[in-house]
Amino acid sequence: MNTYWLYLEPYTMVFSEKEKSLIYNTLSSEYLQIPNSGKAYSILQRILSSPDIYLLKIEEDELFEKEVIAFVKNLQSKFLGEYIACHMTTRKPVILYPKLKLLRSVKNMETMGKDILAYLQKIVIQITGKCTCQCSVCSYAYKQITVCNRLCDKELDLDILLQLITIIRNTSAKSIDIIGGNPFFYSSFEKMLEVIKLTPMLQFNIKCFSEHIITLTDCKVLSLLKNIPNIHLQIQYVGNVFIDYLQELQMRLENCGVRYGIEFLISSEEQYSQAIDICKALSFSQYEMIVLLNEKNMDFAKQMYWDEEDILSLNSSKKDIYRRQSINTFDFGKIIVLANGDVYSNMNFDSLGNIYKEDISAILLKELEEGKSWFRVRNNIPCNDCVYQWFCPSPSNYEIVAGRLNFCSIK
């Protein structure tokens, strides 16, 4: 009687929960789900029991049992696995299964010194906390998205700003977000623009509320942005959308020749529909819809919940899955520097230190050793008992604000 090698492909990953298992092709995103019972599951467990390899030696009569061969044909059809007669190969096949290996652990990072800066991927800098607007979302939006806030009424020293820009230039980061208060109130605004002009390798996104533009008494400051190609003005619009207001905003910006985009911070379906209709009417091409949660719109938030189809439609690669297993893809490498010097990895957690008092490397090391943000992954109930645990996006600020452990309709 012939014997066969039954194996899974090396790009295949297997995930199991209490009731079912998922076999996933990380190249094509094809997958096969089976219940954790019956002959197919028994065969899968035996394949996985081999240390480090996806391989099972199986007798011909067992391989061609009805349930087993049906399972194998499903594997073949999705390029998840295959079988070969033992006499067709002189050696035992070695099909190593994917395994996450972190080359640099936190323990190693303690001795890295300035190399820690290599992990800095994104920086948000508040140049001033001063603002005279009374925006309705000012007291809570900053805990969800990158947005202006009035947590302090200080200004960031220009020397500190220059130091941060110099640091970022020597990392893998490609952009810096500039926020206020009202960023146009920054007393060194024009000097900052001169520095930005001399730093063409970085994109600078100046974020402000629409009210900051509308209330400008002197549009000269907007005209200054026109000739600096690496500046992009990101205007955040809050609340119900009115076409007259947006027409005035559009006219003011386009008369100054400013490159800009609009982020609509929406809290209801009505605001979403209004924004879509007006963007079409005014031919806006650079716009984005961003949800803002508050205590009154949690029902609206349910539309953000992921279901099985949404999760699998992400077509996650092996790299995507590994990243979600090891880091928070929203927060890793990100810091926020407030105008008073306080540094955060996430505005929902405590400050890591103060840039006026501590070296930036020491501040980053504190996040690596003690922080709650960069390595916040889905390893808690109910996610840790879900077959899609590492297919879902990393935990977001929305979940913190909503007091939920996930935004998912499965568990």
C-alpha positions in Angstrom: 0.0 0.0 0.0 1.3 3.5 -0.9 2.0 6.2 1.6 1.8 9.9 1.0 3.1 13.2 2.3 0.2 15.5 3.0 1.3 19.1 3.6 0.2 22.7 3.8 1.9 25.3 1.7 4.5 27.5 3.5 2.5 30.7 2.9 -0.5 29.2 4.6 -1.5 30.2 8.1 -3.9 28.4 10.5 -6.0 30.0 13.1 -8.3 28.2 15.6 -11.0 29.0 18.2 -13.2 26.7 20.2 -15.6 25.9 17.4 -13.8 26.3 14.1 -10.5 26.6 12.4 -9.5 28.8 9.5 -6.8 27.9 7.0 -5.6 31.0 5.1 -3.6 31.6 2.0 -1.6 34.8 2.7 -0.8 35.3 -1.0 -4.3 35.1 -2.5 -6.5 35.6 0.6 -8.3 32.4 -0.2 -9.4 30.5 2.9 -11.1 27.4 4.1 -13.1 27.1 7.4 -13.8 23.8 9.0 -15.5 22.8 12.3 -13.3 21.6 15.1 -14.7 18.1 14.9 -14.7 15.3 12.4 -12.0 13.7 10.3 -10.9 16.9 8.5 -10.1 18.6 11.8 -8.3 15.5 13.0 -6.1 15.5 9.9 -5.4 19.2 10.3 -4.3 18.7 14.0 -2.0 15.9 13.0 -0.4 18.1 10.3 0.1 20.9 12.9 1.6 18.5 15.4 4.9 18.2 13.5 7.4 20.6 15.1 8.1 23.5 12.8 6.7 21.9 9.6 3.3 21.5 7.9 3.6 17.8 7.2 1.8 14.5 7.7 2.7 11.0 6.5 -0.6 9.3 5.7 -1.5 5.8 4.4 -3.4 5.5 1.1 -6.6 4.0 2.5 -6.9 6.9 5.0 -6.1 9.6 2.5 -8.8 8.5 0.1 -11.5 8.2 2.7 -14.5 10.2 1.5 -14.2 13.0 4.2 -10.4 13.2 4.1 -10.1 13.4 0.3 -12.9 16.0 0.1 -10.9 18.1 2.6 -7.7 17.6 0.7 -9.4 18.6 -2.6 -10.6 21.8 -0.9 -7.1 22.5 0.1 -5.8 22.0 -3.4 -8.5 24.1 -5.0 -7.4 27.1 -2.9 -3.7 26.4 -3.1 -3.5 25.8 0.6 -2.1 22.3 0.5 -1.1 19.3 -1.6 0.0 15.6 -1.3 2.7 13.6 -2.9 3.5 9.9 -2.9 6.4 9.1 -0.7 8.1 7.0 -3.4 8.2 10.1 -5.6 10.7 11.9 -3.4 13.9 10.7 -1.9 13.7 12.9 1.1 11.1 14.0 3.6 9.7 17.4 2.4 10.5 20.3 4.7 7.6 22.8 4.6 8.3 25.3 7.3 5.3 27.1 8.6 5.3 30.9 9.1 6.6 32.0 12.5 6.8 35.5 13.8 10.3 36.4 15.0 11.1 39.8 16.4 14.7 40.6 15.8 14.6 43.6 18.2 12.9 43.0 21.5 12.2 45.7 24.0 15.0 44.3 26.1 17.4 44.8 23.2 16.2 48.3 22.7 17.4 49.4 26.1 21.0 49.3 24.7 20.2 51.0 21.4 20.6 54.6 22.5 19.9 57.0 19.7 18.9 54.1 17.4 15.5 54.2 19.2 14.7 57.2 17.1 14.6 54.8 14.1 11.3 53.6 15.4 9.8 57.1 15.2 7.4 57.0 12.3 5.0 59.9 12.9 5.0 63.0 15.0 2.2 65.5 15.7 3.3 68.9 17.0 1.1 71.4 18.7 2.7 74.7 18.0 0.3 76.7 20.2 -2.7 76.0 22.4 -4.1 79.5 22.0 -7.5 79.8 20.3 -10.6 82.0 20.5 -13.0 79.7 18.8 -15.6 77.7 20.9 -15.8 74.6 18.8 -18.3 72.0 20.1 -15.9 69.1 19.8 -12.8 70.7 21.4 -13.2 69.0 24.7 -13.2 65.4 23.4 -12.3 65.1 19.7 -8.5 65.0 20.5 -8.9 61.6 22.2 -10.2 60.1 18.9 -8.3 61.7 16.1 -5.5 64.1 15.3 -7.1 67.5 15.8 -6.6 70.9 17.4 -7.1 71.2 21.1 -6.8 73.7 24.0 -5.2 71.5 26.6 -2.7 74.2 27.3 -2.4 77.9 26.4 1.3 77.9 25.8 3.4 78.2 22.6 6.1 75.8 21.6 9.6 77.4 21.5 10.8 77.7 17.9 14.1 76.1 18.9 12.2 73.0 20.2 10.2 72.9 16.9 13.4 73.1 14.9 15.0 70.3 17.0 11.9 68.0 16.4 12.0 68.6 12.7 15.7 67.8 12.6 15.1 64.6 14.5 12.3 63.5 12.2 14.4 64.2 9.1 16.7 61.4 10.2 14.0 58.8 10.6 11.8 56.9 8.2 8.9 59.3 8.8 7.7 61.1 5.7 5.4 63.7 7.2 4.7 65.9 10.3 1.3 67.0 11.4 1.1 70.6 12.8 -1.9 71.5 15.0 -3.1 74.3 17.4 -5.1 75.7 19.2 -5.4 78.0 16.2 -2.1 77.3 14.4 -2.3 80.8 12.8 -1.9 82.3 16.2 1.6 81.0 16.5 3.9 84.0 16.9 6.7 82.3 14.9 4.4 81.1 12.1 6.3 82.8 9.3 9.6 81.6 10.7 8.2 78.1 10.8 7.3 78.3 7.1 10.8 79.3 6.3 12.1 76.2 8.0 9.5 74.0 6.2 10.6 75.5 2.9 14.1 74.3 3.6 12.9 70.8 4.5 11.5 69.5 1.2 12.0 65.8 2.1 9.1 66.0 4.6 5.4 66.7 4.0 3.9 69.1 6.5 0.2 68.8 7.2 -1.2 71.9 8.9 -4.5 70.9 10.5 -7.0 73.5 11.5 -10.8 74.0 11.9 -12.7 75.7 9.2 -13.5 78.4 11.7 -9.8 79.3 11.9 -9.9 80.1 8.2 -13.2 82.0 8.1 -12.2 84.2 11.0 -8.8 85.2 9.6 -8.8 89.0 9.3 -5.7 89.0 7.2 -5.4 86.4 4.4 -1.7 87.2 3.9 -0.8 84.2 6.0 -2.6 81.9 3.7 -0.9 83.3 0.7 2.4 82.5 2.3 1.5 78.8 2.0 1.1 79.0 -1.8 4.7 78.8 -2.7 5.7 76.0 -0.3 5.0 72.7 -2.2 5.5 70.4 0.9 2.7 72.1 2.9 -0.8 70.8 2.8 -3.6 72.5 4.7 -6.1 70.0 6.2 -9.2 71.8 7.2 -11.5 70.0 9.6 -15.2 70.8 9.4 -17.5 70.1 12.4 -21.3 69.7 12.6 -24.1 70.2 10.1 -22.9 71.2 6.6 -24.0 74.5 5.0 -23.3 75.2 1.4 -23.0 79.0 1.8 -20.3 78.6 4.5 -18.3 76.1 2.5 -18.6 78.3 -0.6 -17.0 81.2 1.3 -14.3 78.8 2.7 -13.6 77.5 -0.8 -13.4 81.0 -2.3 -11.0 82.2 0.3 -8.7 79.3 -0.1 -8.7 79.2 -3.8 -8.1 82.9 -4.1 -4.9 82.4 -2.1 -3.8 79.5 -4.2 -3.6 77.2 -1.2 -3.4 73.3 -1.6 -6.0 72.0 0.8 -8.3 69.1 1.7 -11.3 68.9 3.9 -12.0 66.4 6.7 -15.6 66.3 7.7 -16.0 65.3 11.3 -19.4 63.7 11.3 -21.5 62.4 14.1 -24.7 61.3 12.3 -26.0 59.9 9.0 -27.6 63.3 8.3 -24.2 65.0 8.5 -22.7 62.4 6.2 -25.3 62.8 3.6 -25.1 66.6 3.7 -21.3 66.5 3.3 -21.5 64.1 0.3 -24.1 66.2 -1.5 -22.3 69.5 -0.9 -18.9 68.1 -2.0 -20.5 67.0 -5.3 -22.2 70.5 -5.7 -18.9 72.3 -5.1 -16.7 69.8 -6.9 -14.5 69.1 -3.9 -12.1 66.4 -4.8 -9.9 66.2 -1.7 -12.1 65.3 1.2 -12.5 62.6 3.8 -15.3 61.6 6.2 -14.1 61.0 9.8 -16.5 59.7 12.5 -16.6 61.5 15.9 -18.2 59.6 18.7 -20.0 61.3 21.6 -22.4 60.1 24.4 -25.4 60.7 22.2 -24.5 58.9 19.0 -23.4 55.4 20.0 -26.1 53.9 17.8 -24.5 55.6 14.9 -21.2 54.1 15.9 -22.7 50.6 15.4 -22.4 51.2 11.7 -18.6 51.1 12.2 -18.7 47.5 13.5 -16.9 44.9 11.5 -18.5 41.6 10.5 -17.0 38.5 9.0 -17.2 39.7 5.4 -15.6 43.1 6.2 -12.7 41.4 8.0 -11.9 38.9 5.3 -12.3 41.6 2.6 -9.1 43.2 4.0 -7.1 40.6 2.1 -4.5 40.5 4.8 -1.0 39.5 3.9 1.4 37.6 6.1 3.1 40.9 6.9 -0.2 42.5 7.9 -1.0 39.6 10.3 2.5 39.7 11.9 2.3 43.4 12.4 -1.1 43.1 14.2 0.3 40.4 16.4 3.2 42.5 17.6 2.3 46.2 17.4 -0.6 48.6 17.2 -0.6 49.7 13.6 -2.4 52.9 14.4 -0.1 54.1 17.2 3.3 52.4 16.8 6.1 54.9 16.3 3.7 57.9 16.8 4.1 60.7 19.3 2.2 63.9 20.0 4.1 66.9 21.4 1.9 69.5 23.1 2.8 73.2 23.1 3.8 73.0 26.8 6.3 70.2 25.9 4.3 67.2 27.2 4.8 64.1 25.0 2.2 61.4 24.5 2.0 58.2 22.4 -1.8 58.4 22.7 -3.9 61.2 24.1 -6.0 58.6 26.0 -3.0 57.7 28.2 -0.6 59.5 30.5 2.2 61.8 29.3 5.5 60.0 28.7 7.6 63.0 29.7 8.3 66.6 28.7 10.5 67.6 25.8 11.8 70.7 27.7 13.1 68.4 30.5 14.0 65.1 28.9 15.8 63.7 25.9 13.5 62.4 23.2 15.3 59.0 23.2 14.5 58.6 26.9 10.9 59.5 26.3 10.6 56.9 23.5 12.3 54.3 25.7 9.6 54.9 28.4 6.9 54.0 25.8 8.8 50.9 24.8 9.2 49.7 28.4 6.1 50.9 30.1 3.7 52.4 27.5 0.2 51.3 26.8 -0.1 52.4 23.2 2.5 51.1 20.7 2.1 47.4 21.7 -1.7 47.5 22.3 -2.9 44.4 20.4 -6.0 42.2 20.4 -4.9 39.8 23.1 -7.8 40.3 25.5 -11.3 38.8 25.8 -13.3 38.4 23.5 -10.7 38.8 20.7 -8.2 36.3 22.1 -10.8 33.5 21.5 -11.7 34.5 17.9 -10.4 33.0 14.7 -10.2 36.5 13.2 -8.1 37.9 16.1 -5.2 39.0 13.8 -7.3 39.8 10.8 -9.0 42.7 12.4 -7.4 46.1 12.5 -5.5 47.0 15.6 -7.5 48.4 18.6 -8.4 52.0 17.9 -9.1 55.1 19.9 -12.8 54.7 19.1 -12.9 51.5 21.2 -11.3 53.3 24.2 -13.8 56.2 23.9 -16.8 53.9 23.5 -15.6 51.7 26.4 -15.6 48.6 24.2 -12.9 46.0 23.7 -13.8 45.7 20.0 -15.9 47.2 17.3 -17.1 43.9 16.0 -20.4 42.1 15.5 -18.9 38.6 15.7 -18.0 38.4 19.4 
